[in-house]
Each structure stands twice: as C-alpha cells, then as structure tokens.
Amino acid sequence: MFTGIITGLGRVEAIRPAGGGDAVVLTVSAPGHAADLGLGGSIAVNGVCLTATAFEGDSVEIDVMGETLRHSTTGALQVGDTVNLERCVPAGGRLDGHVVQGHVDGVGALLEREDLGNWERLRFSIPRDLARYVARKGSIAIDGTSLTVTDVSAASEPEQWFEVGLIPTTLRDTVLGLRAPGDPVNLEVDVLAKYAERLAAFAGEDAR
C-alpha cells in the first residue's frame, strides 16, 4: 500500500525486452530508495506498483508485464524520462495522503494548466467509466501523487474532466511540474468509492 506522497524523483536509465514476449525490464535510478528495498520489494513508479528484481548502486531493475504496459503510461516511458517514486508505507507509518494501491485504473491527459501566482490549476481528462468515482473535495492519485479534487465536470458533459490545485512544493518535487497539455497521466481513483459501488450493486441484487 502507498499514500500518494512522492518520496523522490528517479530517471529511466534503460528499457530492454524480456523473454521474447510483450514484457520489458525497466532500469530506474532511484536515489535514496534502493538501499533497503530488497529483492521482491514494492516501489511505485509514476503510481504503478512494481516489483524490484535486481539492484546496482542506486539503480533498480523492474520486470514489467504487457498488461501493465498496455493499461498505464509505463509503456510510453523512454530512456531519460523523469518519474515519481514512492516506497510502500511501513506498518505503523503515517498515512499523510490517502490509501493508494498502485493499481492504475486508467490513463487521462493534462488538458490545461493555469498559473495563479503561488499555485497552479490543472485540468485533466478522465475516462467516462472512471469519472463517477471522482467527486469534488475527494481524493485521486495522478502519476501516484495524492491530490484533492477541486472541481469536476457535470455528469451530462460528453467529455469528462476534473481539476486539482498544485502548490509550489508539489510542482517542484513531482513530475506534475513537468507535464504539458496533451501529456498522458496515470489515474487511480479512490478505492473506497469502488468498493461502495460494488457493495451497493450486491445490496440491490439481494433485495430482489
């Protein structure tokens, strides 16, 4: 489990095919994150929970299967790209953000950003089937960063979107400060909203 509080920035050092299929091995420089990670340890890269398989200094090798490549922005990463990093939260650790699983629900895109002095407003597109889980003042993880939703589109709008506000620290210390309109981002909606919908669906069936 993660909290969506980014603990550092890494850089993609290498990408190579693995096993002759649709998987790859991703090598990421992860200063301050590799020392106590351990083989099989979990690290979130742009919000995607991945497993460490080898180490060399501050660099971590990660096996990434085709499913992950197809359903997140991981498949579009290139050597030299900067990525958000977060280690899994230890038992008894602070939950400073919100419950983030590292299971990306879909990909959105930055639509627009507005500089408002000491903060910026960013608007993102979101797939329609995920928009129902996003509420004003609720939580969402964008590229693994836990953020509070400040505005959402009406359910009747054909193209769904949501907005967040970013303070200078978030702009400086996460990849969101580097994103330009059109750039894709990983989205993970609040898992509690998904469970609530699932429970309600079964409650409706049981009441029949």
URGIWO-V863942 format. One record per residue. N is the residue number from 1. RES is the residue in one small letter. PHI is phi as a letter, one per 20 degrees, with the letter a starting at -180 (999 if undefined). OMEGA is omega in whole degrees, 0 to 359 (999 if undefined). NEAR is the number of other ideal C-beta (glycine too) atoms within 12 Angstrom. Layout:
[[N & RES & PHI & OMEGA & NEAR] [N & RES & PHI & OMEGA & NEAR]]
//
This chain:
[[1 & m & 999 & 180 & 24] [2 & f & c & 180 & 39] [3 & t & d & 184 & 28] [4 & g & n & 175 & 41] [5 & i & e & 185 & 31] [6 & i & f & 184 & 39] [7 & t & d & 177 & 29] [8 & g & r & 177 & 28] [9 & l & d & 176 & 30] [10 & g & d & 179 & 37] [11 & r & b & 177 & 27] [12 & v & f & 182 & 34] [13 & e & e & 182 & 27] [14 & a & b & 174 & 24] [15 & i & c & 179 & 25] [16 & r & c & 178 & 18] [17 & p & f & 180 & 16] [18 & a & c & 170 & 22] [19 & g & m & 177 & 13] [20 & g & m & 179 & 9] [21 & g & d & 182 & 14] [22 & d & e & 178 & 15] [23 & a & e & 176 & 24] [24 & v & c & 170 & 32] [25 & v & d & 182 & 27] [26 & l & d & 174 & 42] [27 & t & d & 185 & 34] [28 & v & c & 171 & 45] [29 & s & f & 186 & 30] [30 & a & c & 182 & 38] [31 & p & g & 178 & 18] [32 & g & n & 183 & 19] [33 & h & d & 187 & 34] [34 & a & e & 190 & 28] [35 & a & g & 184 & 16] [36 & d & d & 183 & 16] [37 & l & f & 178 & 30] [38 & g & m & 178 & 18] [39 & l & f & 182 & 17] [40 & g & n & 179 & 16] [41 & g & f & 183 & 25] [42 & s & e & 174 & 29] [43 & i & c & 179 & 42] [44 & a & e & 178 & 48] [45 & v & d & 187 & 46] [46 & n & l & 175 & 49] [47 & g & n & 179 & 46] [48 & v & e & 178 & 42] [49 & c & f & 182 & 32] [50 & l & c & 186 & 44] [51 & t & d & 179 & 26] [52 & a & f & 182 & 34] [53 & t & d & 178 & 26] [54 & a & a & 182 & 23] [55 & f & c & 169 & 24] [56 & e & b & 186 & 16] [57 & g & m & 179 & 17] [58 & d & e & 183 & 20] [59 & s & e & 181 & 27] [60 & v & c & 172 & 43] [61 & e & e & 185 & 32] [62 & i & c & 173 & 46] [63 & d & e & 181 & 27] [64 & v & c & 182 & 38] [65 & m & e & 183 & 23] [66 & g & g & 179 & 19] [67 & e & g & 180 & 16] [68 & t & f & 181 & 31] [69 & l & f & 183 & 28] [70 & r & f & 190 & 18] [71 & h & d & 175 & 23] [72 & s & b & 179 & 37] [73 & t & f & 181 & 35] [74 & t & g & 180 & 40] [75 & g & f & 180 & 25] [76 & a & e & 180 & 22] [77 & l & f & 177 & 34] [78 & q & c & 178 & 17] [79 & v & g & 182 & 17] [80 & g & n & 181 & 15] [81 & d & f & 174 & 27] [82 & t & e & 182 & 28] [83 & v & c & 171 & 44] [84 & n & f & 177 & 46] [85 & l & c & 171 & 43] [86 & e & b & 171 & 43] [87 & r & e & 177 & 34] [88 & c & f & 184 & 31] [89 & v & f & 179 & 26] [90 & p & f & 175 & 14] [91 & a & g & 182 & 8] [92 & g & n & 179 & 6] [93 & g & f & 181 & 16] [94 & r & f & 174 & 10] [95 & l & e & 186 & 18] [96 & d & f & 179 & 18] [97 & g & d & 172 & 31] [98 & h & b & 183 & 28] [99 & v & f & 180 & 27] [100 & v & c & 183 & 41] [101 & q & e & 186 & 29] [102 & g & n & 177 & 36] [103 & h & d & 185 & 27] [104 & v & f & 181 & 38] [105 & d & e & 182 & 32] [106 & g & r & 181 & 31] [107 & v & d & 173 & 31] [108 & g & d & 178 & 39] [109 & a & b & 175 & 30] [110 & l & f & 180 & 34] [111 & l & e & 181 & 26] [112 & e & a & 174 & 19] [113 & r & c & 184 & 26] [114 & e & c & 178 & 18] [115 & d & e & 182 & 15] [116 & l & d & 177 & 16] [117 & g & n & 182 & 10] [118 & n & e & 176 & 13] [119 & w & b & 179 & 20] [120 & e & c & 174 & 27] [121 & r & d & 179 & 26] [122 & l & c & 177 & 40] [123 & r & d & 181 & 30] [124 & f & c & 169 & 44] [125 & s & f & 177 & 32] [126 & i & b & 177 & 36] [127 & p & g & 185 & 25] [128 & r & g & 182 & 19] [129 & d & f & 176 & 15] [130 & l & d & 187 & 29] [131 & a & f & 182 & 31] [132 & r & f & 179 & 23] [133 & y & e & 185 & 31] [134 & v & d & 183 & 40] [135 & a & c & 177 & 22] [136 & r & g & 183 & 16] [137 & k & m & 173 & 17] [138 & g & e & 183 & 26] [139 & s & d & 174 & 32] [140 & i & b & 175 & 44] [141 & a & d & 178 & 50] [142 & i & d & 187 & 47] [143 & d & l & 178 & 49] [144 & g & n & 182 & 48] [145 & t & e & 178 & 45] [146 & s & f & 183 & 37] [147 & l & c & 177 & 40] [148 & t & e & 180 & 27] [149 & v & f & 182 & 33] [150 & t & d & 179 & 26] [151 & d & a & 180 & 20] [152 & v & c & 176 & 28] [153 & s & f & 174 & 24] [154 & a & f & 181 & 13] [155 & a & f & 183 & 13] [156 & s & f & 182 & 9] [157 & e & f & 182 & 14] [158 & p & f & 178 & 11] [159 & e & d & 185 & 18] [160 & q & e & 180 & 28] [161 & w & b & 172 & 31] [162 & f & b & 180 & 41] [163 & e & c & 173 & 33] [164 & v & c & 174 & 43] [165 & g & d & 182 & 26] [166 & l & d & 176 & 35] [167 & i & e & 183 & 22] [168 & p & g & 180 & 17] [169 & t & f & 180 & 16] [170 & t & f & 179 & 31] [171 & l & f & 183 & 26] [172 & r & e & 192 & 15] [173 & d & d & 176 & 22] [174 & t & c & 180 & 38] [175 & v & f & 180 & 37] [176 & l & f & 176 & 39] [177 & g & f & 182 & 27] [178 & l & e & 186 & 23] [179 & r & f & 177 & 34] [180 & a & d & 178 & 16] [181 & p & g & 183 & 16] [182 & g & o & 181 & 14] [183 & d & f & 177 & 27] [184 & p & f & 178 & 30] [185 & v & c & 174 & 45] [186 & n & f & 179 & 44] [187 & l & c & 170 & 44] [188 & e & c & 181 & 43] [189 & v & e & 183 & 41] [190 & d & f & 182 & 31] [191 & v & f & 180 & 25] [192 & l & f & 178 & 18] [193 & a & f & 180 & 25] [194 & k & f & 178 & 22] [195 & y & f & 178 & 16] [196 & a & f & 178 & 18] [197 & e & f & 181 & 19] [198 & r & f & 178 & 15] [199 & l & f & 180 & 14] [200 & a & f & 180 & 15] [201 & a & f & 180 & 14] [202 & f & f & 177 & 13] [203 & a & f & 178 & 12] [204 & g & f & 179 & 11] [205 & e & f & 181 & 10] [206 & d & f & 181 & 9] [207 & a & f & 182 & 8] [208 & r & f & 999 & 7]]
//
